Amino acid sequence: MSDDRSAYARIGAHISWANTTDRTARTAPARAALDAKFLQQADGDPVRAAHLRKAHFTRLALKSAKARRRADDDDAA
């Protein structure tokens, strides 16, 4: 049942993005909010905010790589 809901949600998301003419404008509020979050964490210092942003995305990349390695290990077993 949850697999069906997830599949329907993915279908809806794909349809929604297919009907989006300006992808950049659609995601602008989220990008602005994330930039504001890093700027707030850096007490308004844009250089520190840039480093916090890079650290955040590097941390996500590391987590992703670990998850892929675990999945590969599970497939090999």
C-alpha positions as CSV (number, residue, x, y, z in Angstrom):
1,M,0.0,0.0,0.0
2,S,2.8,2.5,0.9
3,D,4.6,1.5,-2.3
4,D,1.5,2.5,-4.3
5,R,1.3,5.9,-2.5
6,S,5.0,6.5,-3.1
7,A,4.6,5.6,-6.8
8,Y,1.5,7.9,-7.1
9,A,3.5,10.7,-5.4
10,R,6.4,10.3,-7.9
11,I,4.0,10.3,-10.8
12,G,2.4,13.5,-9.5
13,A,5.8,15.1,-9.0
14,H,6.9,14.2,-12.5
15,I,3.7,15.6,-14.0
16,S,4.1,18.8,-12.0
17,W,7.7,19.3,-13.1
18,A,6.7,18.5,-16.7
19,N,4.2,21.4,-16.5
20,T,6.7,23.8,-15.0
21,T,8.0,26.2,-17.6
22,D,10.4,28.1,-15.4
23,R,12.2,25.7,-13.1
24,T,14.5,28.3,-11.7
25,A,11.6,30.5,-10.6
26,R,9.8,27.6,-9.0
27,T,12.8,26.7,-6.8
28,A,13.9,30.3,-6.1
29,P,12.1,30.6,-2.7
30,A,13.6,27.4,-1.4
31,R,17.1,28.4,-2.6
32,A,16.7,31.9,-1.0
33,A,15.6,30.4,2.3
34,L,18.6,28.0,2.4
35,D,20.9,30.9,1.6
36,A,19.3,32.9,4.4
37,K,19.7,30.1,6.8
38,F,23.4,29.9,6.2
39,L,23.8,33.6,6.4
40,Q,22.0,33.6,9.7
41,Q,24.2,30.8,11.1
42,A,27.2,32.9,10.0
43,D,26.0,36.0,11.8
44,G,25.6,37.9,8.5
45,D,29.1,37.1,7.2
46,P,28.8,36.0,3.5
47,V,32.2,34.4,3.4
48,R,31.4,32.3,6.5
49,A,28.0,31.5,5.0
50,A,29.6,30.3,1.8
51,H,31.8,27.9,3.8
52,L,28.8,26.7,5.8
53,R,27.0,26.0,2.6
54,K,29.9,24.1,1.1
55,A,30.3,22.1,4.3
56,H,26.6,21.2,4.2
57,F,26.7,20.0,0.6
58,T,29.9,18.1,1.2
59,R,28.4,16.4,4.2
60,L,25.4,15.4,2.0
61,A,27.7,14.0,-0.7
62,L,29.6,12.0,1.9
63,K,26.3,10.5,3.3
64,S,25.2,9.7,-0.2
65,A,28.5,7.9,-1.0
66,K,28.3,5.9,2.2
67,A,24.7,4.9,1.4
68,R,25.7,3.8,-2.1
69,R,28.6,1.8,-0.8
70,R,26.3,0.1,1.7
71,A,23.8,-0.7,-1.1
72,D,26.6,-2.1,-3.2
73,D,27.8,-4.3,-0.3
74,D,24.2,-5.5,0.3
75,D,23.8,-6.4,-3.4
76,A,27.1,-8.3,-3.3
77,A,26.1,-10.3,-0.3
